[in-house]
């Protein structure tokens, strides 16, 4: 790539200490004077708005005027006037809080997720932010892991579509009087595979699994042009990623072609000592830096150690390889700043922007509503209990989460406000005018039972706290709390028409909910419009179209459980059904709800599958017909399975494409897919490349249709 003369000239004018300063990313929260001093001395290339490593469990707002002061200090009060990167975690909205990323994935609508990311970026930019620490692209197969909520589920193809959509939405080009925005694909790589769902723990991953399962979302982000990538602080097979040249340089840069900045996670460089990979800060800084990390987050190791290490190398050998690497790293940092337009004149004359006081645009609110509607998953609807009638009858609305607002914001909603959230109960009140709604006289179960006895049907709203998921929030049990299961049991004893709405951040074990409920709506933590979306689905204004992006186990003993496992040596009672061999003596091997599952108020059927080979491409078409009067979205999912002949075990099923299609009542549509050879390839360890996964034959599955060719 051709070098930029402006950047190289600037690097030549910098001292070693100023270069190291550009690689120093410091936490900022109510410490303006400390950060100002570092900026004026050329010792900070950027700030991140966070007080601690556990920012996702905190509510943190930095005034735009203070950020403006720091940015102006970098431009006008430092020797070289190099602009400042200002980063923040904006995972699923800034002021407008959308559903958590895992819920977004349940919508199977990348275009809508891109719109949400665009909204978040605009709001964040108005508050002085130019770098968003998202999207989180860790494949997660263990719902005990608290950070499963931050990613897009268990499937590499689905997550890759959302990776590309999120990067497109978050990243803005400089222009029209405002700077651009950088996205950050994190955490590279394997963080979601931590043993037992324990945060920060080791991951044991084969090279094949790493490349076929965990790498594709990052490949998609790089191909979309993501400016930055965050290294994960876990180890893989004993090798800490923060100090892995094989992964950060060999895989990320040389194999994927990434050209932007690699940033460490919070204090990850210094934590190499905790992991036993470094004896002291000097060794930790050198290992991470030479492996490929450019920006050191929060621990100051690069700022403290790199100048000394370079001086020692020069004294010993007369020259320093570290110094060449330092120039390379600084170039990458300055190049991203230039891409964002931070050196341009408009950044110097920008007027301080007052915080928008959480004001949410009409477009943002509409997007939040639509995304919440499309993300919620109808898991059960016995006897067609849903949708409920909007006129006539009596509906009781009860449960510990019926009136709560804050928890719908979910984890990592640092600037979300409780007053912007519509609760489930309030959403129902606004939606229903003619049906009599019964409310318990108090939050007590006794009063809920009194209301339930008088009702034709009961909506019971349950779930988990927003603080129960997120970083360092893993749990050994993933069931609803015992008191909430007691609520369901008691309500079902007095009213058989129970509709359970579950508001949670992770997949939960729902055996009790299935036992006591005729209908179950999984509403996730769905942001500010959670109540309006849930009410719209419950009362038929919206036809549910969410499909699960992750498997829901029926027992924690099944974990890890995921749909795209490799085919076993013998057929067992596993994910896909019965066999003479039992996966477990005391439990079915099948999940409670599989990946891709979700019900609709419409009845869709598939027929007329055609497969044509057209040069290097395969064209697949199928007809989908709505045999009901209710219009709605159908998610047409296409899976393949190799049938042998490659010398390797085949994956049981693999998602290779999907379409979300709106079909009117009694209408039919033809859905067409076209694939190249890359669609059905996976990583081959010996040859270190992608190869065909199907041998001479593939099984194709679409909906309930299975065809071999």
N, C-alpha and C positions, 0 to 999 in steps of 0.2 A: 504494500500500500504506500502511496506517495506521501511523504512527510509534508506537514504544513510549516512554512517558513516562519510564520508568526510565533508558533508554539516553540519551535527549536530555538529561535532567538531568545525567547523568554526563559527557556531552560538554561541557556548559556549564561544568562545574567543572574541566576539564582545561586546562593550558597548551598552547601550540602545540608545545612540545618533547615533552610527554607524549603528545599526539596522534600526533606523528611516531613516537614510541616504540612505539605500538600497531601501527604498520605495519612494524616492524622484526623480521624473522625470522632468528634467529642460530643458527649451527651449534653443536652441543654434543657433545663427546666428550672426557672427561678435562680439561675446563676449567671446573669448577664455580665456582671463585672469581671468574673473569672474568664469567661469566654472572650470578652472584648480584649482583655490583655493578651490572650493567646493569638487572637486574630491580628492585632497590631504588631506583634512580634513575628508574624509569619509562621505560626506554629499550629495552625488549624486550616485544613483544606475544606472542611465541611462540618456541619453539626447535625445531630439527629435529635428530634424532639422527643425525649424520653428521660425519665428520672432514674429508672432501674432496668434491669434485664427483663423484668416481668411487666412490660408496658401494656400487654394485652389485658392484664387484670387491673389496670388503673384507668382513671379518667384524667386525661392530661390535655390541657389546652394552653398553648403559648400565644400571647397577644401578637397580632400581626405587626403592631407598632414596634414591639421589641425585636421581632425578627428583622424588620426593616432596619432597625438601628445596627444590628450585627452585619447585615449585608452591606450597608453603607460604609461601615468601618472597614470591611475587607477591601472595598473599592477605593476609599479615600484616605484611610488612616494607616494602611500597611505600606511597606516600601514599594512593592510591585503592583499593588492594586488588582490582585487576582480575585475574581468573584468567588462566592461561597456556595457550596452545595448545602441545601437544607432538606434533610430527609425526615420522613415520618411513616409509620405504619398506617396505611389507609387500605385495609384489606377488603372491606365490603361497604365502602361509603365513608364520607367525611362528615358533613352535617346531615346530609340525606343518607340514612342508614338503610342499606338493602339487606336482603337475606344473607346469612353467613355463606361463604363460598361453597361449602358442601351442599347446602340447600340450592344455591344457584345451579349447581351441576344437575340437580334433580329436575330442573326445568328443561334440560336438553335443548337449550336455545342459545348458542354462542352469540348470535347477533344482539340479543337482549342484554347479555352480560357485557358485551362491548359498550353498549349504550350506558349501562350503569357505571362502568369504569370511566367513560368520558365525563359523566356528571361528577364523579368523585374527583377526577383530576382538575376540572374547572373550579370546584369549590376549594380544593387544597391550594391551587395556585393563587386564589384570591387571598389566602392567608399567608402567602409568602413561601410556600413549599414548592420546591422544584425537583424533588426526588421522592418517589413512592416505593416503600419496601413491600412490594407485591408485584405479581401474584406469587402465592405459595404453591409450588408444583410437586410436593412430595406425595407420591403414591402411598396410600394408607390402607392396610388390610386388617388392622387391629383397632376396633372401636374403643378399646380401653385407653388408647393414647389420646390425651387431651387435645392435641393439635390436629386431630383428624378433621375438625371443623373448618380449618383454614384452607384445606385443599379441595380437590375436585373428585375425590373418591378412589376407587380401587383399580380402575381400568386405564391403561396407558393411552389408548386411542381417544377416549372421551376426554381425559384430562388434557391431551394435546390440543384438542379443538378449543377448549377454554383457555389454555395457555396463550395461544395465538390471539384469541379474541380479547383477552385481558390486556396483553401488551399493546395491541392496536388502540385500545380504549384509553389506557393510562398515558401512553406516550404522546405528547403533543409537540409539534414543530414550533420553533420560535417564529414569531411574526405578529403582525397587527398590534404592535406596541406592547407585547407581552412575551416573556421567555417561555421556553419549552418545558416539558416534564419528562423525567426519566423514570422508567419502570425498573424493577429489580426482581429477577427470577430467583426464587429461593426454595429450599436450601439444598445446594448442590453438594452432595447427593446421598441418597439412602437414609436420610433422617427418619422417614416414615417407617423404616424397617427395624426400629429399635426393639430389642428383645422384650417380650412380655408387655409391650405398650408402655414401658418405663421411659419417661422423657430423658434425653441426653445419653441413653445407653448405647452399647455396641450394636452393630448390625453385622450379621453373617450373610453375605451375598455372593453367589457364584457370578462369574463374569457374564454368563448367559442371562441370568436374571437381572443383573445390573443394566445391561444394554437393552434387553427386550422389554422390561417392565418399568424400571425407574428412570431411564434416560430419555425416552421419547418426548415427554412434556418439555424438557429442557431443550431438546433438539428443535421442537416447534417454536419455542420462545426465541432461540438464537436465529432461526430462519426468518422470524418476523422482525428481527432487528432490535431486540432488547439491548438497552445500553449497559446494564449492570447485572451481575450475578452474585448472589451471596453464597459463600462456602458454608457448608454445615459443620457443626462442631462435634458430630459423632465420629466414631471410627468405623471403618469397614474392614472386617477380617483382621483387626488389630492395627490398621493403618489410619491415623487421624486424618480426616479429609483436609483440615486446615494446613497440614504439612505434607500433603500428597502431591508431588510433582506429576505422578502418573495420572491422577484424576484432574487436577486443576490446569495443567499444561497439556499433558498427552491427550486426554479425552476431551476436555472442554474447549481448548484452543485449537489443537492440531486436528482432532477428529471432527468436532462440530463446527469449527471455524469461528469461534467467538472472538470479537475484537475489542470489546469494551472493558469495563473495570470489574475486577473481582474484589469484593469487599468481605471482610471476615464477619462472623456473627459477633454478638456482644462479648467482648473480652476473650474471644476464642483463641487469640494468639497466646496470651498469658496462660490460658487454661491448658495449653500443651504441657505445662508443668504438672498440673493436676492429673492429666492422663498418663504421665510417666514418659512422655515422648521428648521432653526437654528438661535439662537440669536447672536452668535459670532463664531469666528473661532474655538475655543475649542469645542463647541458643534457640529459644522459642521464636524470637523475631527473625533470626536468620533462616530457620527452617521454613517458616510460613512465607517469608518474602521470596526466597528462591523457588519455592514450590508454585508460586503464582498469585499470591495475595497482593493486591495493590493498596487497598485502603484498610487501615487497622481501626476497628470500631471500639472505642471507649477505654482501652487499657493503656494507651500511650506507649506501647512497646516499640513501635517503629520510630517514633519521635525521639525516644530516649536512647535507643540502641543502634540504629542504623548509622548515624554519623560516627560513633565510636568504632563500630565494626569496620567501616570503610577506612577510617584513619589507621586502624591496626593492620589492615591488609596492605595499605600503601607503605607503611613502615617496614613490613616484613618482606614485601615482594616488589615494591616500587610502583605497583599499579593495583587496581581493584576491580575485579569482576562485579562486585556488588555495586560499584558506582555506575557501571553500564546498565545494570538491572534497575538501579534507581532512576536513571534518566528515562528508561523505557516505561517504568511505572508512572512517573510524573507526566510523561507525554500522554499516556492513556487517560489520566485524570483530567488534564487540561483539554484534551480533545473532546471528551464528553461535555465539559463545560462550554466549549465552543459550539458543539452541536446544539446545545440547549439555548444558545444565544445569550449566554450570561455575560460575555465580553462586550456585547453590543451596546450602543449608546442608550437605548430605551431602558436598559437595566439601571443605568447611572442616574437617570432623571425620573425614575418611577416615583410616583406619589405614594406615601404610606396608605395602605388600605386598612380601613377599620374592619374588624371581624364582622362578618355578615350576621352576627347575632343568631346564628343557627337558622337563618331564613332559608326556606326550602322552596325552590322554584316549582312551578306547576308541572313542568316537564319531568323534573326529578321525582315529584310525588307520584305522577302517573307511571313512570318507569318502575318505581318501588312497588306500586300496587300490582302492576302486571307481572313483575318478576316474582313477587310473593305468591300470586295466584298460580303461576305456572310451576312453581317449585314445590308446592304442597302435594303430598301423595296420598291418594285414597287407597288404604290398605285392605279395607273390608267394607262390604255393603250388603249385608244379609237381607233378603226379602225386599231389596230396593228401598230400604228405609230412607236413604238420601236420594234426591234432595228433599228437604222439608218444605212443607207448604208455607207460603208467606201470608196466607189468610185462613182463618178458622183454626180451631184447636188450641191447645195450651202446650207451651214449650218451657221447661225449666232449664235454667242456665246456672250451673253450680261448679264447684271445684276450686282448689287452692290458687290456680293461675287465671281464673276467669277475669278478674279485675286488675291483675298486675300488668304493668307496662314495661318497666325497666328491663326485664329479663328477655323481652323480645329483641332487644338490641344485640344480644349475643356478646361473645368475647371479641376483643379487638375492635371495639367501636368507641374510640378514644374521645371523639368530639360529638357523639350522639347525645341527645337530650331526652330525658324521660317524658317531658311535656309534649314532644313531637310524636310520641307513640300512641297508636290507637289500640286499646286492649281488645281481647276477643269479645268480652261482654259489651263494650261500647260499640264495636263493629256490628254486633247483632242488633243492638238498640237502634242504630242508624239505618239498618237494612230492613228491619221488620216493622211494619206499621199496623197491620190488621190482626196478626196472630197475637194472642195473649201470652206475654212473657212472664214467667214466674221467677222471682228472685228470692234467695234465702234471706231471712231477716238478719243474719249475722254470718261470719265466716265458719261457724261451727257446723260439724257434720249433722247434728240433730236437726238444725234448721234446713239444711240441704235435703235431708230425707223428707221433711215436711213438704217442701216444694215438689220433690220428685213424686210423691204419692198422688198429688193432684194433677200431674201433667200427662199428656199423651205421649210425650217423648222427653228425654233428658239429654242435654248437652253437658258433658262433664269435661272440664279443661284441666289437664294435668301437665307435668313436665319436670324440667330440671332448671336450676339456677344458671344464669349466664356465667357465674363464677365457677361452675363445675367443669367447664371446658376451657381449653386454651393452654398456654404454655405452663408446664409444671402442674397441670391439673388432670393427670391420669387417674383412673379409678380401677380398682380390682373388680368391682361389680358394676354392671351396666343395666340394672333394672330400675324401674320407678321405685321411689322410696316406699317402705312398708306402709306408711300412713296413707299414701296415695292409692296403693293397691287395696287397702281396706275401704277407702272411699268407693272404689268401683264395686267391690263385693257388696257393700251395704246398699248402694244405690240400685244395683241389679236385683237385689232381693225384693224391692218395692216397685220396680218399674222395669219391664223387659225390653223396652225400646231405648237402649242406652247408646248414645253416640259419644265416643271418646276422642277428644282432640288432644294430641300430644305435642307439646312445644319443647323441643330439646335440641341440643347441639351435636349429638352423636347418635348412631344407631343404638336403640335400646332393646332389651329382651322384653317382648310384649305378650308373653304367654297369658298372663292374668288379664290383660286388656282384651285379648282374643276370647278368653273364657267368658268374660262378663259383658262384652259389647256386641251389639249387632253391626255397628259401623265404627271404623277407626280412620281418622284423618290425621296424617303425620304432618304437622305444621311447622316443624323445625323452630329455630329462632329466626324469624322472618322479617325483622326490621320494623320500621315505623308504620307500615301499612299491614302488619300482621292481622289485626282485628278485622279490617275491612275485607281482606282477601279470604280469611277463614269464613266469615259470614257469607260472602258472595258464593263460595263453594257449598256451604251447608244448605243455603236456601235457593240454589239452582241458578243464580245469576251468572255463574262461571262453571263450566264443565271441567272437572279436574283432569289435568294432563301430566302431572309429575310422574316420573319414573325413577326408581332408586338408582343412585350412582354407586352404591356400596351395598354389600350383603348384610342383611339383618339376621344374626344367629338366633337360634331358639334356646341355646344354652351357652354360657360363657366357656364351657369346656370344649366347644367346637373351634374356638379362636386359635389360630387364624383360619378363617373360612372365606373363600373368594371363588368366584365363578370360573375364572380362567386358569384353573390348576392343571397340572400335567396328568395325563391318563395313567391310572395305576396299573400294576402288573395283573391284578385280578379285579373283576367287576365287584364292587362293594356297594352297600347301602350308603351312598354318598350324596353329594350335592344334587345329583340329577335323578335320584330315585332308588327304588328297592333292588335287592339282590339277595342271593342266599347267604352272602357274607355280610356281617354287620360291621359298620364302622364303629359303633359303640354298643355295648351290651345294655346300656340304660337310656339310650336316646337315639332318635333318628339321626342319620348323617346329613339329612337335608336341612337347609336353613329355614327360618321362619318365613322370611320373604327374600327372594333371590334378587340379584342384580338385574336391573332393567324392568322390575315389576311395578305395576301401578294400575289402578282401575279407572274407568271412565263411566259417565252416565250414558254414553253411546255404546252401540254394539258394532264392532268392526270385524270384518272378515277379509281374508286374503285369498287370492286365486290368480291364475294365469301367469305363473312365474315363467320368464324366458331368460335364457342365458346365451349370449352371442360373443364369440371371439372376434375382435376387430383389430387386427395387427397386434401390437403389444398390449392392447387394452381388452378388458372384459366388460361387456355391457350387460347389466342385469336389470330387468324390469318386472314389476309386479303390480297387480291391481288391488286396491284397498277400497272396500265398500262399507259405507255407514248404513247399517240396517236398523236404523231407529230414526225418530223425528228430531233428535237432539243433535245439533251441530257441535263439533268439537275437534280438538287436536288429537291426532294419533301419532305416536312416535314409532316410525318404522325402523326396526333395528335389524341389522344384517350381520350375521356371524359366520365364520368359517371354521372348519376343523380339518386338519390333515388326516388322511386315512392310511398313512404308512409309506414305507419305502425310502425314508431319508436316513435311516440309521440312528435317529434320535426319537425320544418320546415326544408325542404330539401334545399340544394344548387341547384340553377338552372342548373349549369353545373360545373364539376370539372375536370381539367386536371389530369390524373393519369399516363400518359406515352406518349412518343413520340419517333420517330425515324427519323433521317435525312438520306434519302436514295438516292443514285445516280442511275439514270435510263437512259440508252441509248435510243436513238430514236427508237420507235416502240417496245421497250422491255417491259416486265412485270416482276415484282418481288413479291414474297410473303413476307410479313412483319409479324413477330411473336412477340407477347407480352406474358409475363408470370408474373402473380401477385400472391402475398400472401394476407392474410387477412388484413395486415396493409395498403394495398394500398387504400382501400375504408373505412377507419375509420376516425372519427373526434372526437373532445373532447366533453365529456359528463360532464356537470358542476357538477351535483349531485354526480355522482360516481367518479369524478375526474380521469378519465382515457379515453383512446381512445376506442370508440365503433363503431360498424357497422353503416354506414350512409344510408343504402338503404332499410332497412326492409327486406321483403321477395323477393323483385324484384328490379332490377336496369335497367335503360336505358343506353345503350352504344351508343356513337356517335363517328364515325370516318370519317373524311372528310365530305361528304354529306350523308353518310350512317347512318341511325338511326334504331337500332334493340332493341327490348325489350326481356328480358328473365325472 
